[in-house]
Amino acid sequence: MLRFLMLLVCFCLVVASAASAQSAKSVFIDELTWTELRDLMRAGETTILIPIGGTEQSGPDMALGKHNVRVKALSEKIASALGNALVAPVIAYVPEGGVNPPTAHMRFPGTITVPDDVFEKTLEYAARSFKLHGFRDIVFLGDHGGYQTDERVVADRLNREWAKTPVRVHALSEYYQVTQGEYVQALRNKGYSTAEIGTHAGLADTSLMLAIDPGMVRLDRLSPDIRLGPSDGVYGDPHKSTAELGQIGVDLIVSRTVEAIRKAVGPR
């Protein structure tokens, strides 16, 4: 009898564990089956975030996939905070400059570019796909400054076309603008200079990456005796970067973006 009871307890624990595993879901649609996605949408999860990254140089101390890793991690936090949103696969191929002659980040190995019209078509047909499947709010979250206008162009075009439908596309600037304004000011308030904070691969950019995925940063290249500058693809000074400083930016980006999405979507 005792053995039977022990077996029964073990069985119940296994069943409970399996049920818990099945109930735990990912916000990333590429980790769901199509029937799981369908059921989540039927339950009210009809907002889809489209994270847009980019594959570009960020100096000799930060990996080429910075934007892709960052926007995926932040999109997950934003979707979880919203509670009714899911996340599409990251768009990693974006406009990064010319090829012949090479301009902007294309002067550095590993950077990948596409023309603006190709990028806009990619956004457009991602949105058309999600509309077809029943999403009501489609949100572009761009981690890079170079294509913010493209996002707005596509959103405006589709919203005009879909004006008589309940579907809307949102090109929210708040996600990106936080890193250009509020986060920069928060770092200034802590005593860091504009020159240190930088505009690309400097203290702000590198600290964000340390907070999200420190494995993307080569700490041995941040020693004080190594000078980094524009010829290295660095605009700013990353030497004093820390995960703690980056967490300030993470919290600001998530909270401000969640607020903006809730305001844009409104009651449904």
N, C-alpha and C positions, 0 to 999 in steps of 0.2 A: 504493500500500500504506500509506504514511504517513497519507494522508488517511483511508483506511478505519479505521486504528487510532484516529485522533483522533475520528472519528465514533462509533466503538464506545465510547471512553472517555466522551464526552459523553452518549451514550445511557445508559450505566451510572450516571452521576452523576444523571441525571434520574430514573431508576427508583429509585435509592436515596433520593433526596430525596422522591419521591412515597410510597415505602414508609414513610419516617420520619414524614411528615405524617399518613399514615393510622393509624400506630401510636400517635401522640400523641393522647390522648383528654382530654376535659374531664370533670371530676367533676360538672358541672352537667347534670342530666338534660334540661333544656330546650335544651341544645346538642347532644344526641345524637338519632339516629334511634331508632325503637322496636326495630329489629333490633340496633342496637349496644347498647342498654340490655339487651335480652334476653340477648345473648351475655355481657355483663359479669356479669349476675346468675348465669348458668350457670357462670361461672368463679369464683364465690364472693363477689361484691360484693353482699351481701344486707343491708347496713346502709344505711338512708336517713336523712339529716339533714334535718329540716324547719326552716329558719331563719325565725324570727318577728321582725319588726322593728316598724314603726309609723311613721305619718306625723304628726309633731308639731313644734311650735315648739321651738327650742333657742337662743333668744335672737336678737338681730339679727346675730350674728357666725357662725352656723352654719346650714347649709341644712336644710330640713324633712325631707329623706330620710336624716338621720344614721343612725338605727337600721337602715334597710334596707341602706344601703351597708356599714355596719359588720358586720352579721350575715352578709351574703353573703361578704365578704372573709374573715372569721374562720372561717366554715363551710368555705370552700375550703381554708384552711390545716389545719383539723382533719381533714377528709376525706383530704387528702394524707398527713398524718401517720399516720392509721389504716391507710391502704393498701387497705382493703376496703370503703370507704364512698362513697356518692354524695350529691349535694345537690339537694334539691327547690327549686322557685322560692320566693322570699321571700314570706311573707305580710305584706303592708304595711298591711292594714286591721284595726285592733285596737281594743279599748276604750280610749278616751282621755278619757272624761268625759261629762257630760250635754250635751244640746242646748238644752233649754228648761226652766229657764234654763241657759246655758252654764256649765260648771264645769271646773276643772282646766285642761288645755292648750287646751280648746275655746274659751277666752276670746281666743285668738290666731288670726288668719287663717291658713288653710292646714292646720290640724290636722284630721284625719279620724277619726271615731269610729264604732264599731259596738257594739250591745248585747252583753253577755257571752254570752247564749245563742246569738246568731248566730256569734260568734267560736268558741265551743265546738263548734258544729256544723261549722264550717269545718275545725277541727282533726280532729274525729272522722271526717269523710268523706275528708279527705286520708289519714288513717291507714287507713281501710277500703279506699281505692283501692290503696295500696301493699301491703296484705296480699293483696288479690285478685291482684296481679301477681307475688307471690312473695317480697317482702321479709320478712325474719325479725325484724329489729330496727328499730324506728321511733323516732327520737330527736327530741324537741322541743328546740330551742335558742332560748330567748327572750331578746332583748336589752333588754327593757323590764321594769321591776319591776311594773307595774300588772296584768299578767295571769298571773303565775307560778302563782297558785292555780288559774286556769282550766286551765292545762296539766296540773296534777296531777289535777284532777277528771276530765278526759277520759282521761288515761292509766289511772287507777284503774278507771274504768268499763269501758274496753275490755279491760284485763287480766283483770278478773273474767269478762267475756263470753268471752274467748279462753283461759281457763285451761287447757283441754284441748288447745290447739294449741301449736305451737312459736313462735308469733309473740308478741312483747312490745313494748309501748310504754314509752318511757323519758322521763319529764319530769325532766331533770337540772337541779338547782338550781346545780350547781357553776359552770356557764358564767356565770350572772348574779352569783352570790355573790362571785366573785373581785373584781368591780368594787366591791363594797360592803365588802370586808374586806382581803384580802391586797394588792391594788393600792393601796388607800388607805394601808395601813400602810407600804408601800414608799415612797410619796411623803412621808409623815410622816418617815420615816427620812432623807430627803434635805433635811429642814428646812422643808417646806411645812406651813402651818397647816391645821387642819380647815376654817376659814372660806375659805381659798383653794381647797382641793381641792373642796369643795362637793358637792352632791347632784344637780345638774342644770345642764349647760352651764357648769360651773366649770372649774377647772384640769384635773381628771382626765378629764372628759368631752371637753373640747376637745383635750387632748393625744392621747387615743386617736384622735380623728378626724384630727389632723395626721399621725399615724403611718400611718394607713390610706389616707386620700385628702385631702391638704391642699387640694385644690380646693373642698372642701365648707366650708372656713373662710374667712371674710372678714377677712384679717389687718389691713386698714386700720381695722377697728372694734375692734381690740385695742390701740390706742395708749393709753398711760398717762393721757392727758387725757380719755378717754371713760369715764364711770362706767356700770357695768351692775349691775342689781339685780333683785329680784323683779318690779317693774313692767315690766321688759324680758323677763321669763321666765327670768332667770338666777339660780341659787342657788349661789353660789360666786364665785370671781374667776378668770376665764380669762386675764388679762393676761400671766402668765408661762408660759403653755402652750408646750410644744415637742414636736416629733416624737420626740425622744429619750426624754422622759418617757412619752409614749404607747406607745413600743415596749416599755417595761417591762410595761405592762398587756397588750399584745398577746401577749407571750411567756407571761405567766402564764395568761391565758385559754385559750390553745391547749393548753399543757401540762397544766393541771389538767382541762380538759374531755376531752382524749384519755385521761388516766388514768381519769376517771370512766366514760367509755363502755366502755373495755376491762374495767373491773371489773364494770359492769352487764351487759354482753353475755356475758362469760366465754368459755370455749372452745366452739366450735361444730363 
